[in-house]
C-alpha cells in the first residue's frame, strides 16, 4: 500500500484486514508484505482465541499492537514514496550539477548521493 493516505484510510484498511482475519480468510493477493504479515499474525491469534489458548483481552491487546505496527509501516511506506518522488523530481538537476557544475557542486552531489563521505 503506497500513496498519500489519511489516518482514516489506514483505519479502514486495518479494519478490513481484521475482519478478514476473523473470517479465517487467507486471501492475500491484494496485500503487500506489511499487510500480509498483519493478516497472518492476527489470524494466528484469532485461531488461538478460538482454541481457548488466548483470552479475549489478550486477543484485543495483540490486535491493537499489530494495528499500531501496521499503521507505522504505512507511514514509513508513505514517507519513502514521498522521498522517492522528491528525489526523482530533482534528479536531472543533480546530473547537470555533477556534469557541468563547479568542483564544490560536484562534491555536494557525491556527498548527497552517498558516494563521498565529505
N, C-alpha and C positions, 0 to 999 in steps of 0.2 A: 504494500500500500504506500503510495507516494503521492505527493501533490500538496497543495495548500488546503489543509482541512482544519476545521474548528474542533474544539473540545466536544461539542455536541455530536459531530460526525464520529469522533473516536468512540464516544459513549454508545452511540447507536450500533457501530460495528462490533464493539465488545459485547453488547447485549445480544446481538445476532449470533456471535460465536458461542456465547454462553448457552443460549437456547439450543444451539446445535449440539453442544456437548451433553446437555441434559437429555436430549432426544437420542443420544447414542450414535449420532451421525459421524462417520469418519471421512466425509467428503471434504477434501482439501484442495481441489483443483482450482479454486478461486482465491486461495490464500497465498501469502508469501511465507517465508521461513519463520518470521516472528509470530504471525497469526497461527500457523500450523503448530508451533511449539506450545502456544497458549491452549489451543484446542486439544492437543494431545494430553498435556498435563492436566487440564481441567477434566477431561474425560476419565482419566485415571482416578482423580479424586472423587468424581461422581460415582464411579463404579465402587470405590472403597466405601463410600457412604451407603450405597445400596446394599453392600455386603455387611453392613453394620461394623465396619472397621474404622469409621470416622463418625464423629458426632456431627450434627447439623451445624453447630457453632464452628467446629474445625473446618468443615467444608466451606462455610462462608468466609472464614479467615483466609483459607488458601485461595479462594476465588478473588478476594479483594487484593491480595498480594500479587497474584498473577495479572489482574487487571491493571494495577499500578505499573507493573513491569512492561506490559504491552503498551500502555499509553506512553511511557518513557521511550520505548522502542519507536513508536510512531513519531514522537517529537524528534528523536535523533535522525530518523529517516528523512523527515521533512527538512531538518537543518542541513543534512548532507545534500539533498536535492537542491536546496537553495544555493548552497556553496558551489555546487557544480554549475548551476545556471549562471551565477555571477562570474565564475571563472571562465566559462565559455563566452560570455559577453565581452570580456576584455582580452581574450587570448590573442587576438590579432594585434592589439597594441603591444603586448609583451613581445611578440615575434618581431614586430617592427623595431621596438626599443633594443632588442638584442642584436638585430641585424644592422641597424643604421644609427643606433644611439651612441652616446659617448661612453667612455670606459666605466664611469660611475653607473650609468643606466644599465649597461650590460651586466655589471656586477650585481646590481639590485635585482635584475631578472633572475640571475643564477641563484641568488640567496632566496628569492621568493619561490622559485621552483624547487628548492631544496638541494640544488647541485653544488652549492658553495656554503660553507659554514659562516662566512662573513669575516 
